[in-house]
Amino acid sequence: MQKIDFTDAQAALGFVMPAFYNIEQTVYKRRYPSFDYASLIPVITEGSEWARGTLFRSSDAAGKAEFLSGKGFDMPYADVTRDQFLKGFELAGIGYEWSLEELQVAALEGRQLGSEKGEAARAIAEQFLWQTAMTGQTEKGWTGLVNDATVPAALAAATGTGSTTTWSTKTPEQILVDINSAIEGIVTSTQEVEMADTILLPFARFNAIATRPIGNGADKTIATFLRENNTYTSETGRPLTIRTLRALNTAGAGGTARMVAYRRDPEVVRFHLPMPHRFLPPFQKSSMTWEVAGILRTGGTEIRLPKAVSYIDGV
């Protein structure tokens, strides 16, 4: 087998590039369900990858109709209030490198370089985006889906044994009241404009309602009964989505478990990802290493209608 001269840049490039494209294709075919933020938050990838951010404008009607005299001059007028909000985007990255030894050994054995490093970089990127989407990034002053300070937060009703709030001390009926209260709270605070269609729970709380019967001798669990009998389904005829989210285990006040109720719609909440993670072509950064940079740009989670979201702590 002919030995490749890696001191010749063109010869080295001819070996590295086919390996890179094969690895890139393999990596992006894989899925990472444990970091599936897109199923919980609408992901927005529109616009320029290199935009500074996105500008969001909102408006509302103002004014009040009043009784008038037939000859009066005091006509009340309507007006429109306008606000605008800017959400900035930031660059992040995770890549990998090949050493001269790895290149030489692979060339000598007549094989392509393995995809393990690329897969590791991709998995780390997805984990970074998941954390950003759910809890934000302290370095950038960002919050996420489960800890936005503008979202109304309340303590679960103290109706459990000994006036506790935790579901482990409550009856199935009391648990159902807690969940329906979260949905109804959104309806009330938005004057019946918004209604939650999704409930997120810590795994232990979800597991409890998924396995605990609704009553003695009942053939339905709390979760089964809840999906059929809740404020949202009764009003719309559509099923209520109930999902687990490990980020909720200690997201509540004082490190307590938190429940999140919200309408899963980009009008309410969105995750800005103008540039999903991607690899740049490899380049020789030193006499003994080739680097493959991996970059992404995100603006994190933006909750545009905080009153369409509700936090219930201490469940």
MARFIKOL-720203 format. One record per residue (C-alpha): residue in one letter; x, y, z. Coordinates in steps of 0.5 Angstrom, whole numbers, padded with zeros to 4 digits, always signed. Example, Ala and Ser with C-alpha at 12.3 -4.5 7.8 and 13.67 -1.06 7.14 Angstrom:
residues 2
a+0025-0009+0016s+0027-0002+0014
//
This chain:
residues 315
m+0000+0000+0000q+0003+0007-0002k+0004+0011+0004i+0001+0018+0004d+0006+0024+0005f+0002+0028+0010t+0008+0034+0009d+0004+0035+0003a-0002+0039+0004q-0006+0037-0002a-0004+0030-0001a-0007+0030+0006l-0013+0034+0004g-0015+0029-0001f-0015+0024+0005v-0018+0028+0010m-0024+0031+0006p-0027+0025+0004a-0027+0022+0011f-0030+0029+0014y-0036+0029+0009n-0037+0021+0011i-0037+0023+0018e-0041+0029+0017q-0047+0025+0014t-0047+0020+0019v-0047+0024+0025y-0053+0028+0022k-0057+0022+0021r-0057+0021+0029r-0062+0023+0033y-0061+0025+0041p-0068+0024+0044s-0066+0025+0051f-0064+0032+0049d-0071+0033+0045y-0072+0040+0046a-0076+0041+0040s-0082+0037+0042l-0083+0042+0048i-0081+0049+0045p-0083+0051+0038v-0076+0052+0035i-0075+0058+0030t-0070+0057+0025e-0072+0063+0020g-0068+0069+0018s-0061+0070+0017e-0056+0066+0021w-0051+0072+0022a-0057+0077+0025r-0055+0080+0031g-0062+0078+0034t-0070+0079+0033l-0074+0085+0034f-0081+0083+0036r-0087+0088+0037s-0093+0088+0040s-0099+0093+0041d-0106+0093+0045a-0112+0097+0044a-0113+0103+0049g-0119+0107+0051k-0126+0106+0054a-0133+0107+0051e-0137+0112+0055f-0144+0115+0054l-0145+0121+0051s-0150+0127+0050g-0153+0128+0044k-0150+0135+0043g-0143+0133+0047f-0136+0135+0045d-0133+0130+0049m-0132+0124+0045p-0128+0119+0048y-0122+0116+0043a-0119+0109+0042d-0111+0109+0041v-0106+0103+0041t-0100+0102+0045r-0094+0099+0042d-0088+0096+0045q-0082+0093+0042f-0077+0087+0045l-0070+0085+0042k-0068+0078+0043g-0060+0078+0041f-0057+0072+0038e-0050+0069+0041l-0045+0064+0037a-0043+0058+0041g-0039+0052+0038i-0036+0045+0040g-0032+0041+0035y-0026+0036+0035e-0019+0035+0032w-0015+0029+0029s-0008+0028+0030l-0002+0027+0025e-0002+0020+0029e-0009+0018+0027l-0009+0020+0020q-0002+0016+0019v-0005+0010+0022a-0012+0010+0018a-0008+0012+0012l-0004+0006+0013e-0009+0001+0015g-0013+0003+0009r-0019+0006+0013q-0023+0012+0014l-0023+0016+0020g-0028+0014+0025s-0034+0018+0027e-0034+0018+0034k-0031+0025+0035g-0036+0028+0031e-0042+0024+0034a-0039+0026+0041a-0039+0034+0039r-0046+0033+0036a-0048+0030+0042i-0045+0036+0047a-0048+0041+0042e-0055+0038+0043q-0054+0038+0051f-0052+0045+0051l-0058+0047+0047w-0063+0043+0051q-0060+0046+0057t-0061+0053+0054a-0068+0052+0052m-0070+0049+0059t-0066+0053+0064g-0062+0058+0060q-0055+0061+0061t-0053+0064+0067e-0047+0067+0063k-0051+0071+0058g-0057+0072+0063w-0062+0068+0060t-0067+0064+0063g-0071+0058+0060l-0078+0055+0059v-0078+0053+0067n-0075+0059+0070d-0077+0065+0067a-0078+0071+0072t-0084+0074+0068v-0088+0068+0068p-0094+0067+0074a-0091+0062+0080a-0096+0060+0085l-0095+0054+0091a-0099+0048+0090a-0105+0048+0095a-0104+0046+0102t-0109+0041+0102g-0105+0034+0103t-0104+0031+0110g-0102+0036+0115s-0103+0042+0110t-0097+0040+0106t-0097+0041+0098t-0094+0035+0095w-0097+0030+0091s-0095+0024+0095t-0099+0026+0101k-0105+0028+0097t-0111+0024+0094p-0112+0023+0087e-0118+0028+0087q-0113+0033+0090i-0108+0032+0085l-0113+0033+0079v-0115+0040+0082d-0108+0042+0082i-0107+0041+0075n-0114+0044+0073s-0113+0050+0077a-0106+0051+0073i-0110+0051+0067e-0116+0055+0069g-0111+0060+0072i-0108+0062+0065v-0115+0062+0063t-0117+0067+0068s-0111+0071+0068t-0112+0072+0061q-0119+0074+0061e-0121+0067+0057v-0116+0069+0051e-0111+0063+0053m-0111+0056+0055a-0106+0051+0057d-0105+0045+0052t-0099+0042+0055i-0097+0040+0062l-0090+0038+0064l-0088+0034+0070p-0082+0032+0074f-0081+0024+0072a-0083+0022+0079r-0090+0026+0079f-0091+0024+0072n-0090+0016+0074a-0094+0017+0080i-0100+0019+0076a-0099+0014+0071t-0099+0008+0076r-0104+0010+0081p-0111+0009+0080i-0116+0014+0081g-0120+0010+0086n-0120+0004+0090g-0122-0002+0085a-0122+0003+0079d-0119+0001+0072k-0116+0008+0070t-0110+0011+0073i-0110+0019+0075a-0106+0020+0068t-0112+0017+0064f-0117+0020+0068l-0114+0027+0067r-0113+0026+0060e-0120+0025+0059n-0123+0030+0064n-0119+0037+0064t-0121+0044+0063y-0117+0044+0056t-0120+0038+0053s-0127+0039+0056e-0127+0046+0053t-0124+0044+0046g-0125+0037+0045r-0117+0036+0044p-0113+0032+0048l-0108+0035+0054t-0101+0033+0053i-0097+0031+0059r-0090+0030+0059t-0084+0029+0063l-0078+0034+0064r-0072+0032+0069a-0071+0040+0069l-0077+0041+0074n-0074+0036+0079t-0072+0042+0083a-0074+0048+0079g-0079+0051+0084a-0078+0056+0090g-0073+0053+0095g-0071+0048+0090t-0078+0044+0090a-0081+0040+0084r-0085+0045+0079m-0090+0044+0075v-0091+0048+0068a-0097+0049+0064y-0097+0053+0058r-0100+0053+0051r-0095+0050+0046d-0095+0055+0040p-0089+0060+0038e-0094+0066+0039v-0093+0064+0047v-0086+0061+0047r-0080+0060+0042f-0073+0057+0042h-0069+0062+0037l-0064+0057+0033p-0062+0061+0027m-0056+0057+0026p-0057+0049+0028h-0050+0046+0030r-0046+0045+0024f-0039+0043+0022l-0034+0047+0018p-0029+0044+0013p-0023+0041+0017f-0016+0045+0017q-0009+0044+0019k-0008+0048+0025s-0001+0046+0026s+0004+0041+0024m+0001+0035+0028t-0007+0037+0028w-0013+0038+0024e-0019+0041+0027v-0026+0041+0025a-0030+0047+0028g-0037+0046+0030i-0041+0052+0031l-0048+0054+0032r-0052+0061+0034t-0058+0061+0039g-0062+0066+0042g-0065+0062+0047t-0072+0061+0050e-0076+0067+0049i-0083+0067+0053r-0087+0072+0049l-0094+0071+0053p-0092+0070+0060k-0099+0070+0062a-0100+0064+0058v-0095+0060+0062s-0096+0058+0069y-0091+0055+0074i-0094+0051+0080d-0089+0049+0086g-0088+0044+0091v-0092+0039+0088
//
